Amino acid sequence: MPYSRSFDEEEGPVQIVCRHLRSKAIYVAGQMEPGLEQETMGSGHCWCNQTQHILGPDDTLVDRRGCNSGRACYEAVL
């Protein structure tokens, strides 16, 4: 049986993320959301530029889907 990726939750579209969210993709690909090929090859590891850690200023885990306008520490890009 070939390998297939599966997720417990259905992934929806990514919202505009916080200006402090960082990922290796920014430094390698030059953009936050690389193409599907690059995204599946990367680890998906993100960190907050304010805390320099995987937890944001609100002590909640940092990720591409969670760092949106629903968080108190969120700052829009523009």
N, C-alpha and C positions, 0 to 999 in steps of 0.2 A: 504494500500500500504506500503510495507516495505521500510525502509530507504536505500537510495543508495547515495554514494558519487558521485558528478559530478564536473567537472572543466570546466571553460570557454576555457582554452587552453589545447591542448594535451601535456602531459608531456613526454619529451624525456629523454634519459639517462643522469644521472648526470655526469658532467665532474669532473676532479680532482680539488678539491677546494683549496682555499688559506690556508696556514699553520696557519693563525691567526683566522680562522673561528672556533667558539666554539658553542657547543650545549650540552644540558643536557645529551644527549645520550653518549657523550664521557665519562662522569663521572659515568653514571649508567651502560651502556652496554660495555664500554671500546673501542668503535669504533665510527667513525663519521657516518657511514651509517648502522644503525641497520637493522635487518630483517624486512620484510613487516609488520609482526604482531606488533612488537615494534614501528615501525614508525607510524602506524595508531593509536596507543594508545597514543602517545606523542603529545605534542602541536606543535612541529616543530619549536619552538622559537630558534633563533640563535643570537649570538652577535659576535662582533669583539674583539679579545684579545688585539689589539693595543689601541682601543678607549674605551673598556669596555662598549659599547653601541650598539644599533641596527643599528647605522650608522657607516660606515667605515671611514677611513681617507679622502676619497674623497667625503664625505657627501652624499653617496648613501646607500640605504637600504641594509642590510646584509641578505643573504639567501643562501641555499644550491645550488641553480641553478645560482645565480647571482655572486657569489664570485669565478670567474674563471679568466683565463689568459687575458680576455678582459678588465680588470680593471687596472688602473695605480698603485694601491696600492697592487696588487696581488704578493704574494711570493710563489713559489713552495714548496711543502713539502720536496722534496729531492734536 
